[in-house]
Amino acid sequence: MDNQGFYIKQISFRGPDGAQSGLPFEKGLNIVAGSSDTGKSFILDSIDYMMGGGKELEKIGQLEKYDQLLMEIRTFESDIAYTIRRDLSLGAFYIKIGSIDQAGDEIKYAARSSDKNDRNISSFLLGLIGLNSVRLTSSDATKATRKLSYRDVAHVTMIDEVKMFSKESPLLSGNPATKRAERSFFEYLISQKDSSHQIKVEKEEIRKTRLNAQIDYVKARLKADRERLISIENSLDQTLSLKLDDLSLINEKYALYFKKLETNKLERKKIIDERNEIESEILYNNQLLDRFSLLLSHYDADLERLQFIDEGNTLFSQLNYVACPVCGTDIEEQHYKCIQNSELQTETLNEAIESEYQKIREKTLDLKQTVAEIEDRNQIYRKELTTNLARISELDQLIDQEIMPVISGLKSKIESIVGQELLSKEKERIYSDIEALDKDLKELEEEKKKKRVTESAEPLDALRLKKFEVEVKHLLQSWKFDKVSEVNFDPAKFDIRIDGKNRSSYGKGYRAIGQSAFIIGLMHFLRQNESKFSKLLVLDSPLTAYKKEDQPPSNEQQITKELESEFFRGLIDISKSCQIIILENKEPPAEVVERSNYVHFSRNSDIGRAGLL
């Protein structure tokens, strides 16, 4: 049976008075970025709580109006939806088949993992990733074993900001009581051999419960595939009967009309540019005409002033000089000389007035001639503008009424042909899946009838371990983590060495990157080698090492900007067949934002999201 795995579709807080607040996710890379204290880490706490976490969520003020948390998950291949519900006061889980807002009967699942009853959240989640039957060695001395819990998986795949830069192995929690089981889990992932050989006889009740869960799971997939097959066949019956061979001719015609569209758009743009230039010229000329009109009025005022002075001077020159009418005394000599000088000045003034008259008349004539020329140019521009507007209207009509309808029709035909082809291929794949699932169902039912046969455990597979080391090395190299030439797994520390240096010996920033490379490399290695494991990974602050409030980051916390960018870019391809959720203070590059499900937390609802609640 395939290791489908699951991804988170959304989480949603619900309150008794109808209050709700949720956050959607998608397959592939999901990034929630923003400054500190905006609730990013609360997302990891919420997801962990819904996957069996044993601690209540922090009692923050925004949580007071909610009393339940719901999480919708979906299987990767068949996209079967499950909704998990849990009260915020701990307690059991309630699971239904279907999306959050879809009606359905809920089944109660216990919060704690148990060997005696598979109806618990851990068994449910492990069943979805194909690890429900794995057993781990919990004690070398007593050879005691226990069932794998989803908490073991969560410890490796959901890394909080403190664990991210810890010197402890990415595989170990630091609890001596669980250390052997945690090591056993990694041994299983590498060798694909669990500790079941240490259990001589598996209880029949447990075996039947496990097999029944797997049988129910296969039946659910068969039902979903058959319903999808019917839907595809109905869709194929309703689509246009176009053949794939028609696609070439349609594409040629589409290309021809698209070229015609581009040609007309270019011509239209050119004409609009010309129109804008003409309008600018007319506007400029009108401004000149306004200024010239004002200047002409000034010239007219100057002429009137000169005329007034000339008339006054003429009248003054006609006055006669006579003896005093009172005493009869003649004008004194010095006054007479002054009058003579005044007559000479009058002649000079007349000449100046005439000269000024002539200059102003010449300027007035030149200015009127210039105004006439500008008005003539404006007339020509207005005719050109009328022609341009008419051509733009013709092009708009040609594009909207003749070219675009044809392009839209051709595009619909292309989409119909491609859609038919995709549906046909999906139909073939579903037929193949149904055949394989039928075979799996028969094998499970036969296994249910017989007793389980245990197998002996084998040591770590050196070849598979080497492949894992190579995966981690390639990741670090692609992220530009110094100049990495070799990565080795240290069985003593249960951690990696990078070019002979323990990961724990690096500063906090590079230590966190090493932690990410370890976990992502492990997940990618298992997927590449068709080994069952979770396809969900949540990393809190892989690039921003935890620091106390009001303290600047130290040198050991810093990593290069290039490493930050390459880290984000590298996650795009590696997350294509899984789900990686990054909670980070630092913003990813623009191209990563475009190719991922990106959410920005800002404390301000006008900029991105204020926070989770």
C-alpha distance (Angstrom), angle and dihedral (degrees) to the residues before:
residue distance angle dihedral
M1 . . .
D2 3.80 . .
N3 3.77 120.8 .
Q4 3.77 95.1 -121.6
G5 3.76 98.1 171.3
F6 3.78 121.7 -172.5
Y7 3.77 141.2 -111.1
I8 3.79 133.0 -152.6
K9 3.79 113.9 -104.6
Q10 3.79 97.8 -178.5
I11 3.79 146.1 -29.1
S12 3.80 121.2 -141.1
F13 3.80 132.9 -172.8
R14 3.81 114.1 -148.3
G15 3.79 130.5 -166.0
P16 3.84 133.2 -158.3
D17 3.82 91.2 -113.5
G18 3.80 94.4 52.9
A19 3.79 96.6 -91.0
Q20 3.79 113.8 148.9
S21 3.77 139.4 169.3
G22 3.78 126.4 178.1
L23 3.77 145.5 172.0
P24 3.83 123.8 -145.6
F25 3.80 125.5 -144.2
E26 3.82 134.5 -170.6
K27 3.78 138.3 -154.8
G28 3.78 113.6 -83.5
L29 3.78 124.1 21.5
N30 3.82 120.0 3.3
I31 3.80 120.1 -178.1
V32 3.81 126.5 -170.9
A33 3.80 107.5 -174.0
G34 3.75 133.4 175.2
S35 3.77 145.4 109.0
S36 3.80 124.5 -55.8
D37 3.82 121.1 -74.4
T38 3.80 94.9 26.8
G39 3.82 94.1 115.3
K40 3.82 102.3 -97.3
S41 3.81 94.6 130.7
F42 3.81 88.3 47.9
I43 3.82 86.9 66.7
L44 3.82 91.1 61.4
D45 3.81 90.7 45.2
S46 3.82 89.9 51.5
I47 3.82 93.9 48.7
D48 3.79 91.2 46.2
Y49 3.81 89.9 49.4
M50 3.82 90.1 54.5
M51 3.81 91.7 49.5
G52 3.76 95.3 58.2
G53 3.80 102.8 -72.1
G54 3.80 110.7 167.2
K55 3.81 99.4 -148.5
E56 3.78 126.8 80.4
L57 3.77 117.9 -115.9
E58 3.79 116.4 -96.1
K59 3.81 110.8 -84.7
I60 3.79 97.9 -118.7
G61 3.80 120.4 168.2
Q62 3.81 95.2 -111.6
L63 3.84 89.9 58.4
E64 3.80 95.8 62.3
K65 3.81 95.8 90.3
Y66 3.83 93.8 52.6
D67 3.81 128.7 75.4
Q68 3.83 103.2 170.8
L69 3.79 138.8 46.0
L70 3.81 123.0 -154.1
M71 3.79 127.4 -168.2
E72 3.80 125.5 -169.8
I73 3.80 116.4 -154.2
R74 3.80 129.1 -179.0
T75 3.79 134.2 -161.1
F76 3.78 114.2 -114.5
E77 3.81 102.1 -129.4
S78 3.82 107.4 30.7
D79 3.84 94.6 25.2
I80 3.81 93.6 -134.9
A81 3.79 108.6 173.6
Y82 3.81 125.2 -138.3
T83 3.79 126.2 -178.1
I84 3.80 119.1 -151.9
R85 3.82 118.3 -161.6
R86 3.80 127.8 -170.2
D87 3.79 134.7 169.1
L88 3.80 115.1 -117.6
S89 3.82 88.9 -123.1
L90 3.84 91.8 71.6
G91 3.79 117.3 -110.8
A92 3.78 132.7 117.4
F93 3.80 131.1 -18.2
Y94 3.80 127.0 -119.7
I95 3.78 118.2 -152.6
K96 3.78 131.7 -170.8
I97 3.79 133.8 175.5
G98 3.81 108.8 -110.4
S99 3.79 141.0 46.3
I100 3.82 124.3 -53.3
D101 3.81 95.4 -94.7
Q102 3.80 94.7 38.2
A103 3.82 117.8 102.7
G104 3.79 117.5 -117.9
D105 3.79 145.7 135.3
E106 3.78 115.2 -84.5
I107 3.79 125.4 -140.0
K108 3.77 120.3 -153.0
Y109 3.82 117.5 -121.7
A110 3.78 125.0 -171.7
A111 3.80 120.3 -117.5
R112 3.81 95.6 -135.3
S113 3.79 125.3 69.4
S114 3.78 114.8 -117.3
D115 3.81 138.3 -175.1
K116 3.78 90.1 -148.8
N117 3.78 101.6 52.6
D118 3.80 126.8 32.6
R119 3.79 92.8 -164.6
N120 3.78 94.4 100.1
I121 3.79 133.3 105.0
S122 3.80 92.8 -106.4
S123 3.81 94.3 54.6
F124 3.78 90.9 45.2
L125 3.81 93.8 53.3
L126 3.81 93.9 40.6
G127 3.80 89.0 51.8
L128 3.78 89.4 58.3
I129 3.82 91.8 54.7
G130 3.80 95.8 39.9
L131 3.83 97.5 -112.8
N132 3.80 100.1 106.0
S133 3.83 95.2 113.4
V134 3.82 99.9 46.7
R135 3.81 118.7 121.0
L136 3.78 126.3 -162.1
T137 3.79 132.0 -152.2
S138 3.80 108.1 -114.7
S139 3.82 97.7 177.6
D140 3.79 131.3 24.8
A141 3.80 91.4 -164.6
T142 3.79 97.3 55.7
K143 3.80 97.2 23.4
A144 3.78 85.8 -129.3
T145 3.78 116.7 166.8
R146 3.74 136.2 -165.5
K147 3.76 135.7 -167.8
L148 3.78 118.7 -92.4
S149 3.79 110.5 -102.3
Y150 3.75 125.4 -152.9
R151 3.79 85.2 -123.3
D152 3.84 85.9 70.0
V153 3.80 88.9 55.6
A154 3.82 92.9 43.3
H155 3.81 90.9 52.2
V156 3.83 88.6 60.4
T157 3.81 99.9 35.9
M158 3.83 103.6 38.7
I159 3.79 108.8 56.8
D160 3.79 119.2 -177.2
E161 3.81 122.8 -152.0
V162 3.83 94.1 -98.1
K163 3.81 94.3 50.0
M164 3.80 89.3 44.8
F165 3.81 95.0 72.7
S166 3.82 97.4 26.7
K167 3.79 119.6 130.0
E168 3.81 88.4 -137.4
S169 3.81 118.0 102.5
P170 3.82 113.5 -85.9
L171 3.83 85.5 -123.2
L172 3.80 97.7 52.3
S173 3.79 130.3 71.9
G174 3.80 95.7 -159.5
N175 3.81 91.8 -113.3
P176 3.86 109.1 126.1
A177 3.81 90.7 -154.7
T178 3.82 92.4 62.7
K179 3.80 99.9 31.9
R180 3.83 96.2 99.9
A181 3.80 93.4 48.8
E182 3.81 91.0 48.0
R183 3.79 90.7 52.3
S184 3.80 89.4 46.3
F185 3.79 90.5 55.1
F186 3.82 91.8 56.7
E187 3.82 90.3 45.9
Y188 3.77 88.5 54.6
L189 3.81 93.2 48.8
I190 3.81 91.4 52.0
S191 3.81 99.3 40.2
Q192 3.82 97.6 27.1
K193 3.82 87.4 -137.0
D194 3.77 117.2 116.6
S195 3.82 129.0 -165.2
S196 3.77 96.0 -94.9
H197 3.82 90.8 115.9
Q198 3.82 87.7 71.9
I199 3.79 90.1 64.3
K200 3.82 108.4 74.6
V201 3.77 96.3 -165.9
E202 3.77 127.2 18.4
K203 3.77 114.4 -143.5
E204 3.76 110.0 -102.6
E205 3.80 92.7 -134.9
I206 3.80 91.7 56.1
R207 3.79 92.6 44.5
K208 3.80 93.0 49.8
T209 3.82 92.1 46.4
R210 3.79 90.4 51.2
L211 3.79 92.8 46.9
N212 3.81 92.1 45.1
A213 3.81 90.0 52.4
Q214 3.80 90.5 50.3
I215 3.82 91.2 45.7
D216 3.82 90.8 49.6
Y217 3.80 89.3 48.0
V218 3.83 92.4 51.6
K219 3.80 91.0 46.6
A220 3.80 90.5 50.9
R221 3.82 90.1 52.1
L222 3.81 91.4 47.4
K223 3.80 90.5 51.2
A224 3.81 92.4 48.7
D225 3.83 92.5 46.9
R226 3.81 93.4 49.1
E227 3.80 91.8 48.9
R228 3.80 89.6 49.3
L229 3.81 90.3 48.7
I230 3.81 91.3 54.7
S231 3.80 90.1 48.7
I232 3.83 91.5 51.1
E233 3.80 93.2 48.7
N234 3.82 90.8 50.4
S235 3.80 90.5 49.5
L236 3.80 92.1 50.2
D237 3.80 90.2 51.1
Q238 3.81 91.5 53.6
T239 3.82 98.7 46.0
L240 3.82 124.9 94.1
S241 3.78 115.1 -83.4
L242 3.78 94.3 -117.1
K243 3.78 120.5 145.8
L244 3.77 128.5 -136.6
D245 3.82 87.8 -119.7
D246 3.83 89.0 64.6
L247 3.78 90.4 60.8
S248 3.81 94.7 80.4
L249 3.81 94.4 55.0
I250 3.79 92.2 43.8
N251 3.80 90.8 49.6
E252 3.81 90.8 51.5
K253 3.79 91.9 50.9
Y254 3.80 90.2 45.1
A255 3.81 91.0 51.7
L256 3.83 90.7 49.1
Y257 3.82 93.8 52.1
F258 3.77 92.1 41.5
K259 3.81 89.1 54.4
K260 3.80 89.4 49.3
L261 3.81 89.0 50.2
E262 3.80 92.0 51.8
T263 3.82 91.8 47.1
N264 3.80 92.2 52.7
K265 3.78 91.9 44.8
L266 3.79 90.4 52.7
E267 3.82 91.2 49.4
R268 3.80 90.3 47.5
K269 3.81 91.1 50.6
K270 3.80 90.8 49.2
I271 3.81 92.0 51.1
I272 3.81 91.7 46.7
D273 3.81 89.1 51.9
E274 3.83 89.3 50.8
R275 3.81 90.2 48.0
N276 3.79 90.9 51.7
E277 3.82 90.5 50.2
I278 3.83 91.3 50.1
E279 3.80 92.4 48.4
S280 3.80 89.2 49.0
E281 3.83 90.4 51.6
I282 3.81 92.1 48.8
L283 3.79 90.9 48.2
Y284 3.80 90.9 49.2
N285 3.83 92.2 47.6
N286 3.82 92.0 48.9
Q287 3.78 89.5 52.9
L288 3.83 88.9 51.7
L289 3.81 91.3 49.0
D290 3.81 90.5 51.9
R291 3.79 90.5 51.7
F292 3.83 93.1 45.2
S293 3.81 90.5 49.8
L294 3.78 89.5 54.4
L295 3.82 90.3 47.9
L296 3.84 91.6 51.1
S297 3.79 89.8 53.0
H298 3.81 88.4 52.4
Y299 3.84 90.3 51.2
D300 3.84 90.6 50.8
A301 3.81 90.0 50.5
D302 3.81 90.4 50.3
L303 3.83 91.0 51.4
E304 3.81 91.1 50.6
R305 3.81 90.5 49.9
L306 3.84 91.7 51.0
Q307 3.77 90.8 48.1
F308 3.81 90.6 52.6
I309 3.81 91.8 49.8
D310 3.82 91.2 47.2
E311 3.82 92.7 51.8
G312 3.80 92.0 47.4
N313 3.79 91.5 50.0
T314 3.81 91.1 49.7
L315 3.79 92.3 51.9
F316 3.79 92.4 47.1
S317 3.85 92.1 50.9
Q318 3.85 90.6 57.2
L319 3.83 93.3 63.2
N320 3.94 115.8 110.4
Y321 3.79 126.4 -141.7
V322 3.83 114.3 -127.1
A323 3.81 138.0 169.6
C324 3.76 118.2 -85.1
P325 3.83 107.7 -75.6
V326 3.82 91.1 -144.0
C327 3.78 105.7 46.7
G328 3.86 100.6 11.4
T329 3.81 92.5 -127.1
D330 3.82 116.9 153.5
I331 3.80 119.8 -118.8
E332 3.76 113.7 -86.8
E333 3.81 120.1 -105.8
Q334 3.75 95.4 -113.8
H335 3.81 92.3 52.2
Y336 3.76 90.4 48.1
K337 3.80 91.5 54.4
C338 3.79 88.6 50.3
I339 3.79 90.6 53.1
Q340 3.78 90.7 49.8
N341 3.80 89.8 51.9
S342 3.80 88.9 49.1
E343 3.80 90.3 55.9
L344 3.78 90.2 51.9
Q345 3.81 89.8 50.0
T346 3.78 90.2 51.1
E347 3.79 90.9 57.2
T348 3.81 90.4 48.7
L349 3.83 90.6 48.7
N350 3.79 91.4 51.7
E351 3.76 89.9 53.6
A352 3.84 92.0 48.3
I353 3.80 91.6 48.9
E354 3.78 91.6 51.0
S355 3.80 91.2 48.2
E356 3.81 91.7 50.3
Y357 3.83 90.5 46.5
Q358 3.79 89.5 55.4
K359 3.83 94.7 48.7
I360 3.81 94.0 49.2
R361 3.84 92.5 46.3
E362 3.83 89.7 52.1
K363 3.82 92.4 48.7
T364 3.80 90.6 47.1
L365 3.81 91.9 52.6
D366 3.85 91.8 47.7
L367 3.81 92.0 48.0
K368 3.84 92.9 49.0
Q369 3.79 89.5 50.2
T370 3.83 90.3 51.3
V371 3.84 91.3 48.5
A372 3.80 89.9 52.0
E373 3.81 91.2 51.1
I374 3.83 91.9 49.8
E375 3.81 91.9 49.1
D376 3.81 89.5 50.6
R377 3.84 90.1 52.0
N378 3.80 90.6 48.5
Q379 3.78 89.7 53.3
I380 3.80 90.9 53.7
Y381 3.82 90.9 47.0
R382 3.80 91.8 51.9
K383 3.79 91.0 53.8
E384 3.82 90.7 49.9
L385 3.81 90.0 47.8
T386 3.80 91.3 53.3
T387 3.82 89.8 50.9
N388 3.82 92.1 48.9
L389 3.80 93.7 49.7
A390 3.78 90.5 50.6
R391 3.83 91.1 51.2
I392 3.82 92.3 48.4
S393 3.81 89.4 52.4
E394 3.83 90.1 50.2
L395 3.82 91.7 50.6
D396 3.82 92.2 47.2
Q397 3.78 90.0 52.1
L398 3.82 91.7 47.1
I399 3.82 92.7 49.9
D400 3.82 97.2 42.9
Q401 3.81 100.0 39.6
E402 3.81 105.1 30.4
I403 3.81 113.3 20.2
M404 3.82 105.6 33.1
P405 3.84 96.4 49.0
V406 3.81 89.4 54.5
I407 3.82 92.5 46.9
S408 3.83 91.6 49.0
G409 3.78 91.5 50.1
L410 3.80 93.0 48.7
K411 3.80 91.0 46.8
S412 3.80 90.7 53.6
K413 3.79 90.6 51.8
I414 3.81 91.8 49.6
E415 3.80 91.5 49.8
S416 3.79 90.5 48.2
I417 3.81 92.8 52.1
V418 3.81 93.5 46.2
G419 3.80 90.5 45.3
Q420 3.79 91.4 52.7
E421 3.79 90.8 50.4
L422 3.81 93.0 49.4
L423 3.78 91.8 47.9
S424 3.80 90.6 49.6
K425 3.80 91.4 52.5
E426 3.79 91.9 46.5
K427 3.80 88.8 50.3
E428 3.81 90.3 55.0
R429 3.81 91.1 48.0
I430 3.80 92.8 50.0
Y431 3.81 90.6 49.7
S432 3.80 87.7 53.9
D433 3.83 92.2 46.4
I434 3.80 92.0 50.0
E435 3.80 90.8 51.2
A436 3.83 91.1 50.4
L437 3.82 92.8 45.8
D438 3.79 91.7 50.1
K439 3.79 87.9 54.1
D440 3.82 91.5 48.2
L441 3.80 91.0 49.6
K442 3.79 92.4 53.2
E443 3.81 91.2 48.8
L444 3.81 92.1 49.7
E445 3.80 92.5 49.0
E446 3.80 90.0 49.4
E447 3.82 90.7 48.1
K448 3.80 89.1 50.5
K449 3.82 89.4 59.8
K450 3.81 95.0 54.5
K451 3.78 134.7 54.6
R452 3.77 120.7 -96.3
V453 3.80 117.5 -97.7
T454 3.79 114.0 -143.6
E455 3.78 123.4 -143.4
S456 3.78 131.1 -148.0
A457 3.77 118.1 -106.2
E458 3.77 120.1 -116.0
P459 3.81 129.9 -152.0
L460 3.80 123.3 -102.9
D461 3.78 112.0 -57.1
A462 3.82 104.4 -118.2
L463 3.80 93.0 -159.2
R464 3.81 93.9 52.1
L465 3.80 90.8 44.0
K466 3.80 89.3 54.6
K467 3.79 90.6 51.0
F468 3.80 89.0 52.9
E469 3.81 91.0 51.1
V470 3.81 90.2 50.6
E471 3.82 91.0 51.3
V472 3.81 91.0 53.9
K473 3.81 91.5 46.3
H474 3.80 92.6 51.2
L475 3.79 90.4 50.2
L476 3.80 93.3 51.5
Q477 3.80 91.1 46.1
S478 3.80 92.7 50.0
W479 3.83 89.7 49.8
K480 3.85 90.8 51.9
F481 3.83 92.9 -117.3
D482 3.82 97.6 173.5
K483 3.81 111.2 -71.6
V484 3.80 102.8 -46.3
S485 3.78 115.1 -169.0
E486 3.79 101.7 160.2
V487 3.81 139.6 20.8
N488 3.81 122.2 -170.7
F489 3.77 133.5 -178.6
D490 3.80 113.3 -123.3
P491 3.84 108.3 -147.5
A492 3.81 90.9 -166.0
K493 3.82 95.1 57.9
F494 3.81 94.2 24.5
D495 3.78 87.3 -133.0
I496 3.81 138.2 97.4
R497 3.78 131.5 -89.4
I498 3.78 117.5 -146.7
D499 3.80 112.0 -150.4
G500 3.80 88.2 -22.8
K501 3.83 94.6 -48.9
N502 3.80 119.7 114.3
R503 3.78 113.6 -117.8
S504 3.80 88.4 -129.4
S505 3.82 89.6 60.8
Y506 3.81 93.2 64.6
G507 3.80 123.4 91.2
K508 3.79 119.0 -92.4
G509 3.81 96.2 -93.0
Y510 3.81 96.3 50.7
R511 3.79 90.7 37.6
A512 3.81 88.9 59.1
I513 3.81 91.0 49.2
G514 3.81 88.7 51.1
Q515 3.80 89.3 50.7
S516 3.82 90.3 52.5
A517 3.80 92.2 46.9
F518 3.82 90.8 50.6
I519 3.82 94.7 52.3
I520 3.81 97.6 37.6
G521 3.81 90.8 44.4
L522 3.82 90.5 50.7
M523 3.80 92.3 49.7
H524 3.82 92.6 46.4
F525 3.83 92.2 45.7
L526 3.81 91.8 52.5
R527 3.80 91.9 46.8
Q528 3.81 92.8 47.7
N529 3.80 89.9 50.6
E530 3.81 93.4 46.1
S531 3.80 92.6 -114.6
K532 3.78 119.6 151.1
F533 3.77 116.5 -106.8
S534 3.78 141.6 126.6
K535 3.80 117.5 -63.6
L536 3.81 90.4 -159.3
L537 3.81 123.6 88.1
V538 3.84 127.7 174.3
L539 3.82 119.4 -170.1
D540 3.79 122.0 -175.4
S541 3.82 115.1 -154.9
P542 3.83 99.8 -19.8
L543 3.83 89.5 166.6
T544 3.81 101.5 33.1
A545 3.77 110.9 63.2
Y546 3.79 115.5 -144.3
K547 3.80 114.2 -98.5
K548 3.78 135.6 173.9
E549 3.79 117.3 -95.7
D550 3.83 118.0 -83.9
Q551 3.80 93.1 13.3
P552 3.83 120.6 116.5
P553 3.83 117.3 -126.8
S554 3.78 113.8 -89.9
N555 3.80 124.8 -132.3
E556 3.80 91.7 -99.9
Q557 3.82 89.4 57.9
Q558 3.81 94.2 54.4
I559 3.80 125.6 96.2
T560 3.80 127.4 180.0
K561 3.81 122.3 -87.6
E562 3.81 88.5 -125.3
L563 3.80 90.9 56.3
E564 3.81 90.4 49.5
S565 3.80 92.8 51.7
E566 3.82 95.2 43.4
F567 3.80 90.2 47.8
F568 3.81 90.6 58.4
R569 3.80 93.6 42.4
G570 3.79 92.6 49.6
L571 3.79 91.4 54.7
I572 3.81 92.8 60.5
D573 3.82 95.3 70.5
I574 3.79 97.9 32.8
S575 3.82 91.4 53.4
K576 3.81 95.9 53.3
S577 3.83 93.7 101.0
C578 3.81 97.2 32.5
Q579 3.80 140.6 33.0
I580 3.80 122.7 -99.7
I581 3.81 119.5 -178.0
I582 3.80 115.8 -164.0
L583 3.82 120.3 -166.4
E584 3.78 106.3 -167.7
N585 3.81 142.5 157.6
K586 3.80 91.8 -147.0
E587 3.79 121.6 79.1
P588 3.84 118.9 -120.6
P589 3.83 121.8 -127.8
A590 3.81 116.1 -81.9
E591 3.82 93.8 -107.7
V592 3.80 90.1 54.0
V593 3.82 90.8 50.9
E594 3.81 89.6 53.5
R595 3.83 93.4 49.7
S596 3.80 98.4 44.1
N597 3.77 139.9 56.1
Y598 3.81 96.2 -96.6
V599 3.80 126.9 -173.1
H600 3.81 125.3 178.2
F601 3.81 120.7 -150.5
S602 3.80 112.4 -158.9
R603 3.83 109.6 155.9
N604 3.82 83.3 -116.5
S605 3.82 118.9 90.6
D606 3.84 89.2 -155.4
I607 3.82 89.5 64.2
G608 3.81 112.6 50.2
R609 3.80 109.4 -56.2
A610 3.77 125.8 -27.2
G611 3.81 89.8 -137.5
L612 3.80 142.7 -64.8
L613 3.82 95.6 -61.5
